[in-house]
Amino acid sequence: MDGLGELRGKYLAAVAGAADEAALEEVRLAALGKKGEIALKMRELGGMTPEERQVAGPRLNGLRDEVEGALKARKAALADAALDERLKAEWLDVTLPGRRRGQGTVHPVSQVTEEVTAIFADMGFAVAEGPQIESDWYNFDALNIPPEHPARQEHDTFFMARAPGDDRPPHVLRTHTSPVQIRAMAAQGAPIRVIAPGRVYRMDMDQTHTPMFHQVEGLAIDRDISMAQLKWVLEEFCRAYFEVTQVELRFRASHFPFTEPSAEVDIRCSWEGGQLKIGEGASWLEILGSGMVHPKVLSAAGVDPTEWQGFAFGMGIDRIAMLKYGIPDLRAFFESDLRWLRHYGFAALDMPTVSGGLSR
């Protein structure tokens, strides 16, 4: 079989001269494709005598293998060259200093929640949590809230949708964290001392109200707890939270279905020069509601009201954050404005402690 030397030289040169993978594929098809020159030579073996095939077969197989090997080597070389060019264009000097990344800040609500938790933990209160979607019983009935109470109407509370014909008691987005008190007493019994911070929901929206906001409620149940102890706890809390040496609280008789007696709590303050100062001045500012836990609430939670009694209180975390840090509009808490967050936010490592100081 003549011409194999010429084919070898032709295709090895073509492989070496291929500038890219597309050109290399054309060479492969011309040599080894179904109609390639080497492939056609292989077909000629069928018309040869056995003696001729014994001579021509190994020569053709050797040529095919040599061309295939050259094709693979050239393809790998082209891939390496392409990678080198890419690395030259996309180089990265790992010895350069890292780029500075902006540091995030802690939201005032999160910071104040930590401050409140630290203060009450110092008084022996544990933290209790509960679901934000509550049953009608936990949110209202167990708290001695009657069916005709305005809070149980749709203009005040977010009720969960029910299928037509579903007569089961509805579920609601909790309107306060008081259901957590019921759950905690039912699970733990008495005595108990807990606070319940968390999100709550009511249908309201203006400069000082939003449909979703944050509350913290406190509960202490024991055999001999009185209003005097409630007053001391709230005074100590206000003194620690507002970081002042002296506070004066005023209790005004009020009505809450879940406490009896009930009281709104005001704190003495001054607005001189448009700046709030706690513990001085002739003005009073309402900050929370409180009272002695109603016997019906204790019974609903499985606590015997003839043996146990206690106090409860609740306040808005967003509201006391506004008072302490001079934030004028509650709605800004939920607008995700980075400028606002940078101004009112806290450093990530500013963990509040009672002994080390709560705020900056």
GIWO-V503033 format. One record per residue. N is the residue number from 0. NEAR is the number of other C-alpha atoms within 8 Angstrom. D_FIRST is the distance of its C-alpha to the first C-alpha in Angstrom with 1 decimal. Layout:
# GIWO-V503033
N	NEAR	D_FIRST
N	NEAR	D_FIRST
This chain:
# GIWO-V503033
0	4	0.0
1	4	3.8
2	6	6.9
3	9	7.3
4	7	10.2
5	7	11.8
6	9	11.8
7	10	13.4
8	8	15.9
9	8	16.7
10	11	17.6
11	10	19.3
12	8	21.4
13	9	22.2
14	12	23.3
15	8	25.4
16	6	27.0
17	10	27.9
18	7	31.7
19	7	32.6
20	9	31.4
21	6	31.2
22	9	28.7
23	14	26.7
24	8	26.6
25	8	25.2
26	12	22.3
27	10	21.7
28	11	21.8
29	10	19.4
30	11	16.8
31	12	17.7
32	9	20.1
33	7	19.8
34	9	18.4
35	11	16.7
36	9	13.3
37	11	12.0
38	12	13.9
39	10	12.4
40	9	8.8
41	9	10.7
42	7	12.3
43	8	9.3
44	10	9.6
45	5	12.9
46	5	11.9
47	9	9.9
48	6	12.2
49	6	13.6
50	7	12.3
51	8	8.5
52	10	9.6
53	8	11.5
54	8	8.7
55	10	6.3
56	10	9.7
57	8	11.5
58	8	9.1
59	12	9.2
60	8	12.9
61	8	13.6
62	10	12.6
63	10	14.6
64	8	17.5
65	8	17.6
66	11	17.9
67	8	20.5
68	8	22.4
69	11	22.6
70	11	23.9
71	8	26.5
72	8	27.7
73	11	28.1
74	10	30.0
75	8	32.3
76	8	32.9
77	11	33.8
78	8	36.2
79	8	37.8
80	8	38.3
81	8	39.9
82	8	42.2
83	8	43.2
84	8	44.2
85	8	46.1
86	8	47.9
87	7	48.9
88	6	50.4
89	6	52.0
90	6	53.3
91	4	56.5
92	5	58.6
93	5	59.9
94	4	62.4
95	5	64.4
96	5	67.6
97	4	67.4
98	4	68.6
99	4	72.1
100	4	72.4
101	4	75.6
102	4	77.8
103	6	79.1
104	10	82.7
105	10	84.6
106	10	86.3
107	10	90.1
108	11	90.4
109	8	88.2
110	11	90.1
111	10	93.5
112	10	92.4
113	10	91.6
114	12	94.9
115	9	96.9
116	10	95.0
117	11	95.8
118	13	99.5
119	12	100.0
120	9	98.0
121	8	100.4
122	6	103.2
123	7	101.5
124	10	99.8
125	9	96.4
126	9	93.9
127	11	93.5
128	8	90.9
129	8	90.5
130	5	88.5
131	8	88.8
132	8	88.8
133	12	92.0
134	10	93.9
135	11	97.1
136	8	99.0
137	11	97.8
138	15	98.1
139	11	101.5
140	10	103.3
141	14	103.0
142	15	104.3
143	10	107.4
144	10	106.4
145	7	108.2
146	5	106.5
147	5	108.4
148	8	107.4
149	6	105.7
150	6	102.7
151	10	101.8
152	8	101.5
153	7	98.3
154	5	99.5
155	11	99.5
156	14	96.7
157	10	93.0
158	9	92.8
159	8	89.5
160	4	88.5
161	6	89.2
162	5	88.0
163	4	90.5
164	4	93.0
165	6	92.3
166	4	95.8
167	4	94.9
168	7	96.3
169	9	94.2
170	10	92.1
171	14	92.6
172	13	91.1
173	12	93.7
174	10	96.5
175	9	97.4
176	16	96.2
177	10	99.4
178	14	97.3
179	11	95.7
180	12	99.2
181	14	99.7
182	10	96.4
183	10	97.1
184	13	100.6
185	10	99.3
186	6	96.6
187	7	98.6
188	10	102.2
189	9	105.0
190	9	105.6
191	11	102.9
192	11	102.2
193	12	99.2
194	14	98.0
195	15	95.6
196	13	93.7
197	9	91.3
198	10	90.4
199	14	92.9
200	13	92.9
201	11	95.7
202	10	95.8
203	8	97.2
204	8	95.9
205	7	97.7
206	8	98.1
207	9	99.2
208	10	97.5
209	13	93.9
210	9	92.6
211	8	91.0
212	12	92.6
213	12	93.2
214	16	96.1
215	13	97.3
216	13	99.9
217	11	101.7
218	13	103.4
219	12	105.7
220	13	107.4
221	11	109.8
222	9	113.3
223	7	115.4
224	11	113.4
225	9	115.5
226	9	115.4
227	6	116.5
228	8	113.2
229	10	111.3
230	8	113.0
231	8	112.3
232	8	108.5
233	8	108.2
234	11	110.2
235	8	108.0
236	10	104.9
237	10	106.1
238	12	107.2
239	10	103.8
240	10	101.7
241	8	103.5
242	8	104.0
243	9	107.7
244	5	110.5
245	6	112.8
246	13	112.4
247	8	114.9
248	9	114.1
249	8	116.1
250	8	115.9
251	8	116.8
252	8	117.5
253	8	114.8
254	9	113.4
255	7	110.0
256	9	109.6
257	11	108.0
258	14	110.6
259	11	114.4
260	9	116.0
261	13	113.5
262	12	113.5
263	13	111.7
264	13	111.4
265	13	112.0
266	14	111.6
267	16	113.8
268	14	112.1
269	13	112.6
270	10	110.9
271	7	112.4
272	4	110.4
273	5	108.0
274	7	106.6
275	10	107.0
276	10	108.7
277	11	109.2
278	12	112.4
279	9	114.7
280	9	116.4
281	7	118.3
282	8	115.5
283	8	114.0
284	8	110.4
285	8	109.3
286	10	106.3
287	11	106.1
288	11	107.7
289	13	108.9
290	14	111.3
291	14	112.1
292	13	109.7
293	10	111.2
294	8	112.1
295	11	110.2
296	13	107.0
297	12	107.5
298	10	108.1
299	10	105.0
300	11	102.9
301	9	104.5
302	12	106.9
303	8	110.6
304	10	112.6
305	5	115.7
306	6	114.2
307	13	111.8
308	14	112.1
309	14	110.2
310	16	109.2
311	13	106.3
312	11	105.4
313	11	102.6
314	12	101.5
315	11	98.8
316	13	96.2
317	11	95.3
318	10	99.0
319	10	99.8
320	13	96.7
321	12	98.0
322	9	101.4
323	7	100.3
324	7	97.6
325	8	99.1
326	8	96.5
327	5	98.2
328	9	96.1
329	14	94.8
330	11	92.1
331	9	90.3
332	8	89.5
333	6	86.9
334	6	85.4
335	8	82.7
336	7	83.7
337	6	82.0
338	6	84.7
339	10	87.3
340	11	85.4
341	8	85.1
342	6	88.8
343	9	90.2
344	11	87.4
345	10	87.6
346	8	85.3
347	8	83.1
348	4	84.8
349	8	88.4
350	7	89.2
351	12	92.9
352	10	95.2
353	10	99.0
354	4	99.6
355	6	97.1
356	8	97.9
357	11	96.4
358	5	95.5
359	4	94.3
